[in-house]
Amino acid sequence: MDEHELIAKVTERVIAALKQRQPFDGLIPVGISVRHVHITPADLEQLYGPGAQLTKLRDLRQPGEFAANQTVTLIGPRMRPIENVRILGPARSHTQVEISRTDAIVLGLNPPVRPSGKIAGTPGITLVGPAGVVTLKEGVICANRHIHLNEADAARFGVKPDQEVEVEVEGDKALIFEHVQIRVGPKFVLEMHLDTDDANAAGINCGAKAWLRKR
């Protein structure tokens, strides 16, 4: 193969690779996170009976995560239950309840805004399932605003893990969200997560688009 043929082959491969790439328009899909529970295997068995395991209702956008068929009822100090709260899988090492500020008022709780997994010093709550009850001493949070990105997305946006950014969404109730945490992981799919209170304040639904305002 002479030099011209080699250049042609390399050029062909580069063009093919470029065609397979997703165009980068700088927009971030928005996912709206409704109230939900992450659960340990032991707590799941307490709520659903010995040997209980999560069964998949549907996949979520982030690889490996899913909405389970199983749900629970939440009961807080005000004794006003919130029913049919979805459990998300897979099972985790700590049981955690993520709710909106509006949910917290109904339940009579005052949970802090935290990243997922940061439950130390948070309020407790009671979970009721068809086979039993679990009372948590801690574990209730209002999840912080955050964006999931893989390493390539983070490089394209020029952001780093745990950095906080401002994100803007358009619409009749356009808003700029501050203190949005960057979360970088090798399997993450680009998506910004807001809770229902934030989404309602901006008048947006799942699938809305946002973009970084300040880095």
Buried (B, 14 or more C-beta within 10 A) or exposed (E): EEEEEEEEEEEEEEEEEEEEEEEEEEEBBBBBBBBBBBBBBEBBBBBBEEEBEBEEBEEBBBEEEBBBEBBBBBBBEEEEBBEEBBBBBBBBEBBBBBBBBBBBBBBBBEBEEBEBEBBEEBBBBBBBBEEEEBEBEBBBBBBBBBBBBBEEBBEEBEBEEEBBBBBBBBEEEEBEBEEBBBBBBEEBBBBBBBBBBBBBEBBBEBEBBBBBEEE
